[in-house]
Structures are given as structure tokens and as C-alpha cells.
Amino acid sequence: MIEVKNLVKRYGDHIAVDDLSFTVEKGQILGFLGPNGAGKSTTMNIITGYISATEGTVTVNGLDIFEEPEKVKQMIGYLPEFPPLYPELTVLEYLNFVADIKKVDRQSRSQMVKDIMETTKITDVKNRLIKHLSKGYKQRVGLAQAIMGYPELIILDEPTVGLDPKQIIEIRELIRELSNNHTVILSSHIMQEVSAVCDTILIIDKGKRVLQDKPENLSIHFGSKGGLKLVVRGDKDTVISELNKIEKITNLEESEALEEGTVSLTLYFREDDDIREEVFFSMSSIKMPILEMQSIRMSLEDIFIKVTQDDELHDINNSEITDEEEVVTDAGNL
Amino acid sequence: MLAIYKKELRSYFTSMIGYVFMALFLSIVSFYFYMHNLNSRVANFEYTVSNVSFIFVLLVPLLTMRLMAEENKQKTDQLLLTSPVTATDIVMGKFFAVFTILTMIVAVISVYPLIMSRYGEVPFASAYASIIGFLLLGGAYLAMGLFLSSLTESQVIAAVITFIVFFLTLIMEVIAKNISTSHKTAFIAFTVLWLIICLVLWIMMRNITVAFGAGIIGMIVMTVIYMNNPSLFDGAIVKVVSWLSAMARFGNFYMGILDLSDIIYYLSIIFVFLFLSTQVIKKKRWS
């Protein structure tokens, strides 16, 4: 459906998009994720033909955006970062205008405008001037504008910004509905949002592709380990020496105890293992009661932060971890 | 194009600006009509038209300042440029919208000679020739205003720049009369002008070879011409400056002469500025 190849965008010395390539199949939702200034909006602006690329190509259904802009633009609906609204028009006038410039058939126009207002829930405000609408409604009018003409490819730049939680859920459902007949690309810097609706997630940072995969596979990429937070009442050394007998535990981290006479630990083990029962029985064998036990997984946020942080920072973190590991092993040997 | 035209025209009349513009325009013209025709008992309507033509300098910026600047500011240009419409559609739609407003005003003005004709002889030929010239002059100013509006995001800056440029066209004739006609001055002036153009070229394209090459070639060409035939440069600045003076051409119209070259002159000014506006819009994509 859409293929982006070796896209580069330079502004003088600054590289906004750096050799970005990806494809999206028909009917898929691609989530575009990255911190502010990662090049999400720039990439979207290039795909929609608003700005040009320094190098690289974008093809939609085999047509190049740089060579046949009019044909490609007809296949794309775009909600930019700031919804492009005319404050002096009413919602209905605005949507009619949009239908006009998107070359929607005259016969089907009024019905389509009506349907789109229904789906985006803006029928109540259709005769109000856009400048009098709240941020949430403006966003929805912007969304209505993007779906006008039911283009094959819908590109949404942070569609849920400024909406309240209920509206966010509605918009997500709407996007999911749209993906039945349309291909959708949406961007966000909020991880849950992307993982909630998207089939594929593309993480970019500093204009470069960091990773592209299904949301459920993301954590695998980072060799992440399962973890278990444990609070046990009893003597620290006994607990640790007993836990060291469990072979599946790869790492053991001690944290400050919150209550007196208790030990707080974080255990790490390979993800596919489940050590909860073993930990329970091992503690019960030395008669030290488990007060709290909680599984921890590497959250999407952690992944996001991990992949998008500076390389330098990354190194520092790594070295910190190794230091801690040493400490832990020392403690284990005691 | 039609969609943009309709929207643009409507937005002038859903906001105050369309009405204010027409009201101001017509009341100033009517006042001049009263002064030059009714009060002084003269039947030549072209006197009114030629005296009131400075009105464009004052009022056109009011109409054109928002045309593109507003789109740039509201980011609605993003909607237009990602829709299946061309830059030409956008510019033409906008130009014809403001031109329609001007045409409505001129339609009202066209009635004035008819009113006078009820009370005596009116030289219709010169009256209507001047009105046609007035419309063309207005069209040229509108095209310039549209172009200047496309350069900025701020309506205020657009209005100020437009006003300054229009004012220059107004006093261009006076300037032309006071410039030295020697060929040496002309040669230096043209060389400097060419270098400025090359500088602008470099700023816009950031391509040192093109700008530098154009600069060198232009200088060589001009020096060669100057060496071989310096008389070509005699009075050249005056010629160019007065050619640029939109008002100077207007003289023929108000004497009742419909000269094809004058009509083409105004049409080509309109064309050039509309073309430049499409280039500004297209260039935005490549910046």
C-alpha cells in the first residue's frame, strides 16, 4: 500500500529524517512513536506531499508522491499536528469546503458529510462557528476533515492530543473501525495509545528507525528479563542464602527495607520461567513469611525510554547495572 | 479552484472585512464623484476616476493582507497543499475572489455616468475607458497584494509591506523624473541591481554555484554591452522605473484611449505576480 524508501530530510546541517524506510500493508494501522522532535511530523508531512524530501521516495499504491502529487494526494487524508481549520466558518461550511477540494462527487457529498459528522460525533455543533468550539471538538472536526472522501490512506498526527479520557477511547475505537476499510498511520509520543490500537509500531528517534514490530513482541527485542518484587519478614542473610539455592534466579537485587525486620528484594529470572511457587515454598521452608510478591515486566514505557535515550546515557546505565550486579553477587557470596 | 474561490469570497462576507472594504471604497469614490463632477458641474467622469485611483494604495492592503498570510498562520495551507489541488488553483481562486469584490464595486461605479447622463451630455467613451483602466489597475494591485501576502505569516507585516510597495509605485514617476540619465549611472545601477538579484537567488536556493554563476555571467554580459554600445544605457533607469510605475500607464485610459499595449501591460503585471505567488507556494515545499 505505502512504501517509504531511504527517506532523508535535511534542513541545512540539521537532519530531521535520516534514511528512514518502512512499508505499511493495506488495512493495517501503523503507530509512529518517538520523543518530541524525533521527525514524526516531518515524515508525515513528506508522505502527504506538504514538504519535499531531500532524498528517498514515497510511493502509495505504486504512485510516487513527488511525481504524481495530485493523484497521490487524492488517496490520502491528513490530520496535521494542528488541525487546519478556518475559524470563521461553521463546521458544516468547513466540511463542505473540504469535500469540495477533495473532489467528492456532488451526489454523494451531503450524505457523506452527514455520515462523517455522525461517526466523529460533531452533528450537534454543525452550525457553530469553528472558533467557538472547544479543543476536543476542534480535534474531531480535524479528524472529520481527514476522513472526508474516505481516502485509502489516513494519516493522523497525534490525533488524541487535547481530548479527555472518554473522547480518547472514542477516537481509538473510531480509528480501529476505520482500519477495516482504510490504512492508517498515526503518530504519538504516548506508548499506551500506540500499543492499544496499532498492528505495528515503528519507533523512531532523531529521524532514524530504531525498531519496527508488533506491540506484543517489543519487549523480546531487549532481552528483557522477568522480575519479582519480594518483601519477606525475617533475617536478610538467611533469606538471600536460601534464595540462592533456586537456580532459575539469574540476579538478585536488594533494596531498602520499608518496614523494620523485613527484607526487600527484586529477583530476576529468564522470562519464560515462573519461579513464584518455588520462592513461596523456599520461604515457607525457613518459616519466613512473604508479605508482598509482585511480578514486574519491562513496561512499554521502559522500552521506549531505553531505545530513545542517548547512547552516552545508555552506556552509563549499563555500567551502573554491572556495578549493582557485582554488589549483588558479593552479597550473595556472604 | 472553484471551491477555493467560493470559500474565499464567502469568508469576506461572513467577516466584516468585505462590507467594510466596499463601504469605504464606495464612499471615497462617491465623495470624489461629488467633488469633481456634481459640485463642479463637470460631466467628465474620468476626472473622478483618475483622482481617486490612489485609493488602491490605501484600501487594497486591507483586502489582500489576509489572503495567504492567514493560511500560513492558521496552518490551513497544510490542508490546501495536501489536498488534490494545485498551487495555481489556490492562487487563482484567491485572486478571482478579491477581483470579484472589486468588480462588484466597479459595477456600482459604472452607474455614476448613467446618473449624470440624465441631466446632460456625458462623454461615455472616456468615462468607461477610464473605468476599465481603473479595474485593470485594481487587478494589478490585487495581484501584487496577493503575492506580498504569500511571503509572510503575519497579516500586519503583509499589510505594511504591501502599503510601502504600493506607495513606491505611486511615487515612482516622481522618482524617475529626478534620476540622472547618464549611461554610467545606469550601468552601475543595473550592475548593483543584478548583484542584489543574485543575492536573493542565493538566499532562496542556497546554491552557491547557480547564484555565483548567474552573477558573473550577468556582469560580463552587461560589461560587453556597455563597452560596445554605451548609448543603450542612456536614460535607461528612467525608462525602467517609469515602466514599473503602474500609475503612469493609467494616463491613457483616462484620456479615453483604450490602447491594447496598456491592457496587456496590466494583464501581464497580474500574470507575473500570480505566477510568483504560485512559485512561493511551491517553494515552501522545497525549503
Interface residues (C-beta under 8 A of the other chain):
Chain A: G12 N45 T48 G49 Y50 I51 S52 E70 K71 K73 Q74 I76 Y78 P80 F82 P84 L85 Y86 P87 E88 L89 E93 F97 V98 D100 I101 K102 K103 Q145
Chain B: L2 A3 I4 K6 K7 R10 S11 T14 S15 Q74 K75 T76 D77 Q78 L79 L80 L81 T82 S83 P84 V85 T86 R206 K284 R285 W286 S287
